[in-house]
Amino acid sequence: MTSIRDDVENALNEIRPMLQADGGDVELVGVDEDNVVTVRLKGACDGCPMAMMTLKNGIERRLKSMVPEVDSVEAISGARDEEEDEGDGCG
């Protein structure tokens, strides 16, 4: 039997290519005891004006449909790597 963290990571692996197509990415930071998933948006997604919409209407909605135990998804800010700054899109 897999853990909720494993299920979330597998779901993010399915979502990730859509973000990467626009120069972004998402990293799983953790899942707390209340099933709140914490992620770090990376690349073009970090600091993008549409990031909150992508997080709530894209990532959170998709995660909840794939892993019903997920209560919500929150993002934390992360340091941007120079190679990640090369992305010019935002989805």
Stockholm file with secondary structure:
# STOCKHOLM 1.0

chainA/1-91         MTSIRDDVENALNEIRPMLQADGGDVELVGVDEDNVVTVRLKGACDGCPMAMMTLKNGIERRLKSMVPEVDSVEAISGARDEEEDEGDGCG
#=GR chainA/1-91 SS CCCHHHHHHHHHHHHHHHHHTTTEEEEEEEECTTCEEEEEEEETTTTCTTHHHIIIIIIIHHHHHHCTTCCEEEEECCCCCGGGGGCCCCC
#=GC SS_cons        CCCHHHHHHHHHHHHHHHHHTTTEEEEEEEECTTCEEEEEEEETTTTCTTHHHIIIIIIIHHHHHHCTTCCEEEEECCCCCGGGGGCCCCC
//
